[in-house]
């Protein structure tokens, strides 16, 4: 267990950040799933910019690797383009 005051503070901060990051990652994964399950092209296209923004934010904060973010975005764009 931590003995220094600064180490104890770091543990508290890390836990707070972990919960914060977990919330945003889960929200993004849920939004991804919703768009992938959509049948309506117009509705999916409306959701896409917000989802791209969420993915970019996670990549900027190093929660997603930049290449993973790019692959997700291109795959989603392709999926929406091919909708009925």
ABEGO torsion letter per residue (X at the ends): XBABAAAAAAAAAAAAAAAAAAAAAAAAAAAAAAAAABABAAAAAAAAAAAAAAAAAAAAAGABBAAAAAAAAAAAAAAAAABX
